[in-house]
């Protein structure tokens, strides 16, 4: 699965969120570290949902994106999540 991730410049670095996974966020000082942290956050978020028996939302294939004119930097990327085999 590949989830779309929004990364935005903040006063102290960068923040990231996943529109398909409300509450799944990460922040760091650099883009590279923010990408690593959101990747970990997505994996933990999905695993937590699985353990609770919640349905995992399918990732959207596209998303309308408009740059915030007031933001210094914002962009879209993605995070790959490996799916575990179904338990029998």
C-alpha positions as CSV (number, residue, x, y, z in Angstrom):
1,X,0.0,0.0,0.0
2,X,1.2,3.5,-0.8
3,X,-0.3,6.4,1.3
4,X,-0.1,10.0,0.2
5,X,1.8,12.2,2.7
6,X,1.6,16.0,3.0
7,X,4.8,17.7,4.3
8,X,4.8,21.3,5.3
9,X,7.5,23.7,6.5
10,X,7.0,24.9,10.0
11,X,8.7,27.5,12.2
12,X,11.0,24.8,13.6
13,X,11.3,22.3,10.7
14,X,8.7,20.2,8.9
15,X,5.5,18.4,9.8
16,X,3.8,15.6,7.9
17,X,0.4,14.1,8.0
18,X,-1.5,11.3,6.1
19,X,-4.9,12.4,4.9
20,X,-6.2,8.8,4.7
21,X,-5.1,8.1,8.3
22,X,-6.4,10.9,10.6
23,X,-4.2,11.5,13.5
24,X,-1.1,10.0,11.9
25,X,1.5,12.8,12.1
26,X,5.2,13.3,12.5
27,X,7.6,16.3,12.7
28,X,11.3,16.8,12.6
29,X,13.9,19.4,11.7
30,X,14.7,18.2,8.2
31,X,12.7,16.8,5.3
32,X,14.7,13.6,5.3
33,X,14.1,12.9,9.0
34,X,10.4,13.9,8.7
35,X,10.0,11.4,5.9
36,X,11.6,8.7,8.0
37,X,9.4,9.6,11.0
38,X,6.2,9.6,9.1
39,X,7.1,6.3,7.6
40,X,7.5,4.8,11.1
41,X,4.3,6.6,12.2
42,X,2.2,5.1,9.4
43,X,3.5,1.6,10.1
44,X,2.7,1.9,13.8
45,X,-0.7,3.5,13.1
46,X,-1.7,0.7,10.7
47,X,-0.5,-2.0,13.0
48,X,-2.4,-0.4,15.9
49,X,-5.6,-0.4,13.8
50,X,-5.0,-4.0,12.9
51,X,-4.6,-5.0,16.5
52,X,-7.8,-3.2,17.5
53,X,-9.6,-5.0,14.7
54,X,-10.3,-1.7,12.8
55,X,-10.6,-1.7,9.0
56,X,-7.5,-0.2,7.4
57,X,-8.6,2.6,5.0
58,X,-7.4,2.0,1.4
59,X,-5.0,4.7,0.2
60,X,-6.4,7.1,-2.3
61,X,-4.9,7.0,-5.7
62,X,-5.0,10.7,-6.3
63,X,-5.6,13.9,-4.4
64,X,-6.2,17.5,-5.4
65,X,-3.4,19.6,-4.1
66,X,-3.0,23.4,-3.9
67,X,0.0,25.1,-2.6
68,X,-0.6,27.4,0.4
69,X,0.5,30.8,-0.8
70,X,1.5,31.8,2.7
71,X,3.6,28.7,3.4
72,X,7.4,28.8,2.7
73,X,7.3,25.1,1.5
74,X,4.7,22.4,1.2
75,X,4.6,19.3,-1.0
76,X,3.1,15.9,-1.4
77,X,5.0,12.6,-1.3
78,X,4.1,9.0,-0.3
79,X,4.9,6.3,2.1
80,X,4.9,2.6,1.3
81,X,3.4,0.2,3.9
82,X,4.0,-3.5,3.6
83,X,0.9,-5.6,4.2
84,X,1.1,-8.5,6.5
85,X,-0.4,-11.8,5.4
86,X,-3.9,-12.5,6.6
87,X,-4.0,-14.6,9.8
88,X,-5.8,-17.9,9.6
